[in-house]
């Protein structure tokens, strides 16, 4: 074989070198990179190439583990060979977190020029439960026969399942995954921290209409389909960290403060619980429904405003007046794609004294950090949390000061 050869369907033997972003692993064979799923660094495996478009790399899956890692464990899900959504389930929890830390460390160095090792911390209770039973939001698909389950990895083929091991008990006990659903395409299920369950059948709402979540010292009402953190401990854990880093940076409650991509008002509410109801803060959210939820959730906070507009548009208007007054804080929790160049440029123009960046994708985060640190911001702290056990995802909170 050589670089010009198409290896599609071939079985080759490789040694796994390291983890890559996206939950896949890197090996090399005859000068080419082979991205392999469901393996662990240090393992030797026979792998079958399932995608090869030529060029410098191809993609493969294992057919035989010749030398297994001591961190390899029996997958908790009987459907592990087919069902997606638990791509790290064959790896011990402690090793999963080390691999996530590897991704963040390499990303910081490669994209932002920052040499730093950040441990990925477990959420309360996860080690005791082996990282199971944490998901408060579950999405299932339905095939033409009415069978319910997750998609098979890399396909739109539904895999029938008897259990939902990552879901909280309230979702498991509903048993929706055990029924036959004719003429249905998608089922979404949510369980709140205050005891409600709610589900949609092709967007038709079922269960309890009133949906309340408790986190950061406050209660939040959510409209159907509103975004909330998936892990049962995530909202409270992230809210506590946001409050902690603002205290460390010297938060000023009557300054010009903003909560960008603010959702239903989680971080604004947590700051009010910590600093008092006279706090001055504006939450900005593109979803009109979520922004209305935020307005309702923050109605008792005298200095709180909720604005329904895209963050990019809001910052354009704000930056036209130049830098913010001294002691301002901006918190942002952008989507998986990150804040992006336009938003970062506006933030640099506004020059708040304190920036708090909550990120669900490490590479999007480090790409945004590079121009911020280049503009004079210093990293006061970085903490990472394993809020998606048995997957490659995790959350990171970065505190930046001028």
C-alpha positions as CSV (number, residue, x, y, z in Angstrom):
1,X,0.0,0.0,0.0
2,X,1.0,3.6,-0.5
3,X,-0.5,7.1,-0.3
4,X,-2.2,6.9,-3.7
5,X,-3.8,3.5,-2.8
6,X,-7.4,3.5,-1.7
7,X,-7.6,1.3,1.4
8,X,-11.4,1.2,1.6
9,X,-12.4,-2.2,3.0
10,X,-8.8,-3.2,3.8
11,X,-7.9,-4.6,7.2
12,X,-4.6,-3.3,8.5
13,X,-2.7,-3.5,11.8
14,X,-2.0,-0.3,13.7
15,X,-0.8,1.0,17.0
16,X,-3.0,3.7,18.5
17,X,-1.0,6.8,19.4
18,X,-3.3,9.4,20.9
19,X,-6.8,10.8,21.2
20,X,-8.1,13.4,18.7
21,X,-10.8,16.0,19.0
22,X,-14.2,14.4,18.3
23,X,-13.8,11.2,20.2
24,X,-11.6,9.4,17.6
25,X,-8.0,8.2,17.9
26,X,-4.9,8.6,15.8
27,X,-2.7,5.8,14.3
28,X,-0.3,5.8,11.4
29,X,0.2,3.3,8.6
30,X,2.6,3.6,5.7
31,X,2.9,7.3,6.0
32,X,-0.8,8.0,6.3
33,X,-2.9,9.0,9.4
34,X,-5.6,6.5,10.3
35,X,-8.5,7.8,12.5
36,X,-9.8,4.9,14.5
37,X,-12.9,4.7,16.7
38,X,-13.5,2.6,19.8
39,X,-9.9,2.1,20.8
40,X,-7.5,3.5,23.4
41,X,-4.0,5.0,23.1
42,X,-1.3,2.3,23.4
43,X,-3.5,-0.5,22.0
44,X,-2.5,-2.6,19.0
45,X,-5.5,-3.4,16.8
46,X,-6.6,-4.8,13.4
47,X,-8.9,-2.2,11.9
48,X,-11.1,-2.1,8.8
49,X,-11.1,1.0,6.7
50,X,-14.6,2.3,6.2
51,X,-13.9,5.6,4.6
52,X,-11.0,6.6,2.3
53,X,-11.2,9.6,0.1
54,X,-7.6,9.6,-0.7
55,X,-5.1,12.1,0.6
56,X,-3.3,12.0,3.9
57,X,-5.8,10.2,6.1
58,X,-8.6,7.6,6.2
59,X,-11.1,6.3,8.8
60,X,-11.3,2.9,10.3
61,X,-13.0,0.8,13.1
62,X,-11.5,-2.1,15.0
63,X,-12.2,-5.7,14.1
64,X,-9.7,-7.2,16.7
65,X,-7.9,-5.7,19.7
66,X,-4.5,-7.5,19.6
67,X,-3.0,-5.7,22.7
68,X,-5.6,-4.2,25.0
69,X,-5.1,-1.2,27.2
70,X,-5.4,-1.8,31.0
71,X,-8.0,1.1,30.8
72,X,-10.3,-1.0,28.6
73,X,-13.5,-2.0,30.4
74,X,-16.6,-3.9,29.4
75,X,-19.0,-1.5,27.8
76,X,-22.0,-0.8,30.0
77,X,-24.4,-1.0,27.1
78,X,-25.3,-4.3,25.5
79,X,-25.9,-2.4,22.3
80,X,-22.5,-0.8,22.4
81,X,-21.4,-2.2,19.1
82,X,-24.3,-0.5,17.3
83,X,-25.9,2.3,19.3
84,X,-24.3,5.8,19.2
85,X,-23.9,8.3,21.9
86,X,-21.4,6.5,24.2
87,X,-18.2,6.4,22.2
88,X,-16.0,6.3,25.3
89,X,-18.0,3.7,27.1
90,X,-15.3,1.1,26.7
91,X,-12.8,3.2,28.7
92,X,-12.5,3.5,32.4
93,X,-13.9,6.8,33.7
94,X,-10.6,8.1,35.1
95,X,-8.9,7.5,31.7
96,X,-11.8,9.2,29.9
97,X,-11.1,12.3,31.8
98,X,-7.4,12.1,31.1
99,X,-8.1,11.8,27.4
100,X,-10.4,14.9,27.5
101,X,-7.6,16.8,29.4
102,X,-5.2,15.7,26.6
103,X,-7.5,17.2,23.9
104,X,-7.7,20.5,25.8
105,X,-4.0,20.6,26.6
106,X,-3.1,20.0,22.9
107,X,-5.7,22.5,21.7
108,X,-4.4,25.3,24.1
109,X,-0.9,24.8,22.9
110,X,-1.6,24.3,19.2
111,X,-4.2,27.0,18.6
112,X,-3.6,29.6,21.4
113,X,0.1,29.0,22.2
114,X,-0.8,28.3,25.9
115,X,1.2,25.7,27.7
116,X,-1.2,24.4,30.4
117,X,-2.6,21.1,31.7
118,X,-6.1,21.4,33.0
119,X,-7.6,18.4,34.8
120,X,-11.1,17.4,33.9
121,X,-13.2,17.1,37.1
122,X,-16.0,14.7,37.8
123,X,-19.4,15.9,38.6
124,X,-20.8,15.0,42.1
125,X,-22.0,11.4,42.2
126,X,-20.7,10.3,38.8
127,X,-17.9,8.0,40.2
128,X,-20.4,6.3,42.5
129,X,-22.8,5.7,39.6
130,X,-20.0,4.8,37.1
131,X,-21.0,7.8,35.0
132,X,-24.5,6.5,34.4
133,X,-28.0,7.9,35.1
134,X,-27.0,11.5,34.5
135,X,-28.9,12.6,31.4
136,X,-32.0,14.7,32.0
137,X,-32.6,15.2,28.3
138,X,-32.9,12.3,25.8
139,X,-33.6,12.2,22.1
140,X,-34.9,9.0,20.5
141,X,-35.7,8.2,16.9
142,X,-38.4,5.9,15.4
143,X,-38.1,3.7,12.3
144,X,-40.9,2.7,9.9
145,X,-41.8,-0.3,12.0
146,X,-42.3,1.9,15.1
147,X,-39.2,0.7,16.9
148,X,-37.6,3.3,19.2
149,X,-33.9,4.0,20.0
150,X,-30.8,5.9,19.2
151,X,-29.3,6.0,15.8
152,X,-26.6,3.5,14.9
153,X,-23.3,5.2,14.8
154,X,-22.7,7.1,11.5
155,X,-26.1,6.1,10.2
156,X,-29.8,7.0,10.5
157,X,-30.6,3.4,11.3
158,X,-32.6,3.0,14.6
159,X,-31.2,0.6,17.1
160,X,-33.8,-1.0,19.4
161,X,-32.8,-0.8,23.1
162,X,-34.2,-2.2,26.3
163,X,-32.5,0.3,28.6
164,X,-31.3,3.9,28.6
165,X,-28.4,3.6,31.0
166,X,-27.2,7.2,30.7
167,X,-30.7,8.6,31.4
168,X,-31.9,9.6,34.9
169,X,-34.3,7.2,36.6
170,X,-37.4,9.3,35.9
171,X,-36.8,9.0,32.1
172,X,-36.1,5.3,32.4
173,X,-39.3,4.7,34.3
174,X,-41.5,6.3,31.7
175,X,-40.7,3.4,29.5
176,X,-41.2,5.3,26.2
177,X,-38.3,3.4,24.7
178,X,-40.1,0.1,25.2
179,X,-43.3,1.0,23.3
180,X,-44.0,0.8,19.6
181,X,-44.6,4.1,18.0
182,X,-46.2,3.9,14.5
183,X,-46.1,7.0,12.3
184,X,-43.7,8.8,14.6
185,X,-40.2,10.1,13.8
186,X,-38.7,11.5,16.9
187,X,-39.3,11.4,20.7
188,X,-37.7,13.9,23.0
189,X,-37.8,13.4,26.8
190,X,-36.9,15.7,29.7
191,X,-36.9,15.3,33.4
192,X,-36.5,18.3,35.7
193,X,-34.6,18.7,38.9
194,X,-37.8,19.5,40.7
195,X,-39.6,16.3,39.7
196,X,-41.5,17.0,36.4
197,X,-41.3,14.9,33.3
198,X,-42.1,16.2,29.9
199,X,-41.9,14.7,26.4
200,X,-42.7,15.6,22.8
201,X,-43.9,13.2,20.2
202,X,-42.9,14.8,16.9
203,X,-43.0,18.2,18.7
204,X,-46.4,17.6,20.3
205,X,-46.1,18.3,24.0
206,X,-47.0,15.5,26.5
207,X,-46.5,15.2,30.2
208,X,-46.4,18.2,32.5
209,X,-46.7,21.6,30.9
210,X,-45.2,23.5,33.9
211,X,-41.5,22.7,33.9
212,X,-39.3,24.0,36.7
213,X,-35.5,23.7,37.3
214,X,-33.6,24.6,40.4
215,X,-30.0,25.8,40.2
216,X,-27.7,28.5,41.4
217,X,-29.9,29.3,44.4
218,X,-33.0,30.1,42.2
219,X,-35.9,28.5,40.4
220,X,-36.3,28.8,36.6
221,X,-39.4,28.1,34.6
222,X,-38.8,26.7,31.1
223,X,-41.0,26.7,28.0
224,X,-41.2,23.4,26.2
225,X,-38.0,22.7,24.3
226,X,-36.0,25.4,26.0
227,X,-32.3,24.7,26.4
228,X,-31.1,23.4,29.8
229,X,-27.9,21.6,30.6
230,X,-28.1,17.8,30.1
231,X,-26.2,16.5,33.2
232,X,-28.3,16.5,36.4
233,X,-25.6,18.4,38.2
234,X,-24.4,20.6,35.3
235,X,-26.5,23.8,35.7
236,X,-25.8,24.1,39.4
237,X,-22.1,23.2,39.0
238,X,-21.5,25.7,36.2
239,X,-23.5,28.4,37.9
240,X,-21.4,28.0,41.1
241,X,-18.2,28.2,39.1
242,X,-19.4,31.4,37.3
243,X,-20.2,33.0,40.6
244,X,-16.8,31.9,42.1
245,X,-14.7,33.4,39.3
246,X,-16.7,36.7,39.4
247,X,-15.9,36.9,43.1
248,X,-12.3,36.2,42.5
249,X,-12.1,39.0,39.9
250,X,-14.0,41.5,42.0
251,X,-17.5,41.6,40.4
252,X,-19.2,45.0,40.7
253,X,-23.0,44.5,40.8
254,X,-23.9,48.1,39.7
255,X,-21.5,48.1,36.7
256,X,-22.5,47.5,33.1
257,X,-22.7,43.7,33.1
258,X,-23.9,41.3,30.4
259,X,-24.9,37.6,30.1
260,X,-24.5,36.7,26.4
261,X,-26.2,33.7,24.9
262,X,-28.1,33.9,28.2
263,X,-30.8,31.3,27.6
264,X,-33.5,31.3,30.3
265,X,-31.3,33.4,32.6
266,X,-29.3,30.8,34.6
267,X,-26.1,32.7,35.1
268,X,-27.9,36.1,35.6
269,X,-30.1,34.4,38.2
270,X,-27.2,32.8,40.0
271,X,-25.3,36.1,40.2
272,X,-28.4,37.8,41.6
273,X,-28.7,35.0,44.3
274,X,-25.0,35.7,45.2
275,X,-24.9,39.5,45.0
276,X,-28.5,40.6,45.7
277,X,-31.6,41.5,43.7
278,X,-30.3,45.0,43.0
279,X,-27.6,43.6,40.6
280,X,-27.4,45.3,37.2
281,X,-27.2,42.7,34.4
282,X,-28.6,42.4,30.8
283,X,-29.1,38.9,29.4
284,X,-29.0,38.5,25.6
285,X,-30.6,35.6,23.8
286,X,-31.5,34.9,20.1
287,X,-34.5,32.7,20.9
288,X,-37.5,34.8,21.6
289,X,-39.1,32.0,23.7
290,X,-36.0,31.6,25.9
291,X,-35.6,35.4,26.2
292,X,-39.2,35.6,27.4
293,X,-38.5,32.8,29.9
294,X,-35.5,34.8,31.1
295,X,-37.6,37.9,31.5
296,X,-40.0,36.0,33.6
297,X,-37.3,34.2,35.6
298,X,-35.5,37.5,36.4
299,X,-38.5,39.7,37.0
300,X,-37.8,40.3,40.7
301,X,-34.2,41.5,39.9
302,X,-34.4,45.3,39.8
303,X,-31.5,45.9,37.4
304,X,-32.1,42.9,35.1
305,X,-33.1,43.1,31.5
306,X,-33.7,40.4,28.9
307,X,-33.2,41.2,25.2
308,X,-34.3,38.9,22.4
309,X,-31.7,39.4,19.7
310,X,-28.6,37.6,18.3
311,X,-25.5,38.3,20.3
312,X,-23.7,39.4,17.2
313,X,-26.3,42.1,16.4
314,X,-26.4,43.2,20.1
315,X,-22.6,43.6,20.3
316,X,-22.5,45.6,17.0
317,X,-24.8,48.1,18.6
318,X,-23.0,48.1,21.9
319,X,-19.5,48.5,20.3
320,X,-20.6,51.5,18.2
321,X,-20.3,53.5,21.5
322,X,-16.8,52.2,22.2
323,X,-15.4,50.5,25.3
324,X,-17.5,49.7,28.3
325,X,-17.2,51.6,31.6
326,X,-14.7,50.3,34.1
327,X,-15.4,47.2,36.1
328,X,-17.8,45.6,33.6
329,X,-18.2,41.8,33.4
330,X,-19.3,39.9,30.4
331,X,-20.3,36.2,30.7
332,X,-20.9,34.2,27.5
333,X,-22.0,30.6,26.9
334,X,-21.9,30.3,23.1
335,X,-23.1,27.2,21.1
336,X,-20.7,24.4,20.2
337,X,-19.3,26.3,17.3
338,X,-17.9,28.9,19.7
339,X,-18.3,32.7,19.8
340,X,-16.4,33.2,16.5
341,X,-14.3,36.0,15.0
342,X,-17.0,38.6,14.8
343,X,-18.1,38.4,18.4
344,X,-14.5,38.2,19.7
345,X,-13.6,41.3,17.7
346,X,-16.5,43.2,19.3
347,X,-15.6,42.0,22.8
348,X,-12.0,43.3,22.3
349,X,-13.5,46.7,21.2
350,X,-15.8,46.7,24.3
351,X,-12.8,45.7,26.6
352,X,-14.7,44.6,29.7
353,X,-12.5,44.2,32.7
354,X,-13.7,40.6,33.2
355,X,-14.7,37.9,30.7
356,X,-16.2,34.6,31.7
357,X,-16.3,32.0,28.8
358,X,-18.3,28.9,29.3
359,X,-17.5,26.4,26.5
360,X,-18.9,23.0,25.5
361,X,-16.3,22.5,22.7
362,X,-12.6,22.8,23.6
363,X,-11.3,23.6,20.1
364,X,-13.9,26.3,19.5
365,X,-12.8,27.7,22.9
366,X,-9.1,27.8,22.2
367,X,-9.6,29.4,18.8
368,X,-11.4,32.2,20.5
369,X,-8.9,32.5,23.3
370,X,-6.0,33.3,21.0
371,X,-7.2,36.7,19.9
372,X,-8.4,37.6,23.4
373,X,-5.0,36.8,25.0
374,X,-3.3,38.6,22.1
375,X,-5.4,41.7,22.9
376,X,-4.1,41.7,26.5
377,X,-6.4,39.5,28.4
378,X,-4.8,37.2,31.0
379,X,-6.2,33.8,32.0
380,X,-7.1,34.0,35.7
381,X,-8.4,30.5,35.8
382,X,-9.5,27.5,33.7
383,X,-11.6,24.7,35.1
384,X,-13.0,21.7,33.1
385,X,-15.9,19.5,34.1
386,X,-16.8,16.0,32.8
387,X,-20.5,16.7,32.3
388,X,-20.9,14.1,29.5
389,X,-19.5,10.8,30.9
390,X,-18.9,8.1,28.3
391,X,-18.7,10.6,25.5
392,X,-15.9,12.8,24.3
393,X,-17.7,16.0,25.3
394,X,-16.9,18.2,28.4
395,X,-17.4,21.8,29.6
396,X,-14.8,24.4,30.3
397,X,-15.1,27.7,32.2
398,X,-12.4,30.3,31.6
399,X,-12.0,33.5,33.5
400,X,-10.1,36.3,31.6
401,X,-9.1,39.6,33.1
402,X,-7.4,42.7,31.7
